[in-house]
């Protein structure tokens, strides 16, 4: 299963980018053990992102066997083990891609939240989109370790 992070805005050379890459490399190494074929990050400038979401092009560009997750502060809260279980279930049920959508400062255009299979929140606080990406990648890494039975995650 491929994992894709589809994000509004581009991370330039920054501490956030360094952290994101660190967790991406770690996740990809463990991912081979648990049938994650790749982890890709697609970045769009904000104007293009909103246009592609609004006209449906972005969502339609992924396989019909994709599980699409929107990050939004109004979404559902999950523990790390519950999040890992959702990902395991999608992998085991034949999802080809797990696609996470991280909006920019303005979120996503109104009325589009029904187009996603899941809406995930990192809590009631609003996080800057560049930090949300790092947090998401760390949770993907944590999920990888949980599914591989490695000791990174402590309950």
C-alpha positions in Angstrom: 0.0 0.0 0.0 1.3 3.5 -0.9 1.0 6.3 1.6 0.7 9.8 0.2 0.6 13.1 2.0 -1.0 15.7 -0.2 -0.4 19.1 1.2 -1.1 22.8 0.5 2.1 24.8 0.6 5.7 23.9 0.2 8.1 23.3 3.1 11.3 25.1 2.3 14.7 24.3 3.9 13.6 24.4 7.5 13.7 22.5 10.8 10.2 21.2 10.0 11.4 19.8 6.7 14.3 18.1 8.4 12.0 16.5 10.9 9.5 15.4 8.2 12.3 13.8 6.2 13.7 12.1 9.3 10.4 10.4 10.1 9.8 9.7 6.4 13.1 7.8 6.1 12.4 5.8 9.3 8.8 5.0 8.2 10.0 3.8 4.8 12.5 1.4 6.3 10.0 -0.2 8.6 7.3 0.1 6.0 8.9 -2.6 3.9 8.3 -5.1 6.7 4.5 -4.3 6.9 3.6 -3.9 3.2 3.9 -0.1 2.8 5.5 0.2 -0.6 6.3 3.9 -0.5 5.6 7.2 1.3 5.3 10.2 -1.0 4.7 13.8 -0.3 2.9 15.9 -2.9 3.0 19.7 -2.3 0.9 22.3 -4.1 0.9 26.1 -3.8 -2.2 27.3 -2.0 -4.1 28.7 -5.0 -3.6 25.6 -7.1 -4.5 23.4 -4.1 -7.9 25.1 -3.6 -8.6 25.1 -7.3 -7.8 21.3 -7.7 -9.9 20.5 -4.6 -12.8 22.6 -5.6 -13.1 21.3 -9.2 -12.6 17.7 -8.0 -9.4 17.1 -10.0 -7.2 16.4 -7.0 -9.5 13.8 -5.4 -10.1 12.1 -8.7 -6.4 11.8 -9.4 -6.1 8.9 -6.9 -7.2 5.3 -7.3 -10.8 4.3 -6.5 -9.2 1.9 -4.0 -7.7 4.8 -2.1 -8.6 5.6 1.4 -8.7 9.4 1.7 -8.2 11.1 5.0 -8.6 14.8 5.6 -6.7 16.5 8.5 -9.1 19.0 10.1 -9.6 20.3 13.6 -13.3 19.4 13.4 -12.4 15.7 12.7 -12.3 12.6 14.9 -9.7 12.1 17.6 -7.9 8.8 17.7 -5.3 7.3 20.0 -2.1 6.2 18.2 -3.1 2.5 18.5 -6.6 3.3 17.1 -4.9 5.2 14.2 -2.6 2.2 13.6 -5.6 -0.1 13.6 -7.4 2.0 11.0 -4.3 1.9 8.7 -3.9 -1.8 9.3 -7.5 -2.5 8.4 -7.3 -0.4 5.2 -4.1 -2.2 4.2 -5.6 -5.7 4.9 -8.8 -4.8 3.1 -6.9 -4.0 -0.1 -6.6 -0.3 -0.2 -4.0 0.6 -2.8 -3.3 4.0 -1.4 -3.8 5.8 1.9 -3.9 9.5 1.1 -3.7 12.2 3.7 -4.8 15.7 2.8 -3.3 18.6 4.8 -4.8 22.0 3.9 -3.2 25.3 4.3 -3.9 28.2 6.6 -7.5 28.5 5.3 -8.3 24.8 5.5 -10.3 23.3 2.6 -13.1 24.9 0.6 -16.6 24.6 2.2 -18.6 21.5 1.4 -15.8 19.2 0.5 -15.4 17.4 3.8 -18.0 14.8 2.6 -15.6 13.7 -0.2 -13.2 12.0 2.3 -13.4 8.6 3.9 -12.2 9.9 7.3 -11.6 13.2 8.9 -8.8 13.2 11.5 -8.0 15.8 14.1 -4.9 16.2 16.2 -7.0 17.9 18.9 -9.2 20.9 19.4 -6.2 23.2 19.0 -5.4 24.5 15.5 -1.9 23.6 14.3 0.1 25.3 11.6 -0.1 23.2 8.4 3.7 22.7 8.3 3.7 21.3 11.9 0.6 19.2 11.1 2.6 17.5 8.4 5.5 16.7 10.8 3.0 15.4 13.4 1.3 13.3 10.7 4.6 11.8 9.5 5.6 11.0 13.1 2.2 9.2 13.6 2.8 7.2 10.4 6.2 6.2 11.8 4.6 5.3 15.1 2.0 3.3 13.2 4.7 1.5 11.4 6.4 0.5 14.6 3.1 -0.6 16.2 2.2 -2.8 13.2 5.8 -4.2 13.0 5.7 -5.0 16.7 8.7 -2.7 17.5 9.1 -1.0 20.9 8.9 2.7 19.9 5.3 3.3 21.0 4.6 3.0 24.8 1.0 2.5 26.0 
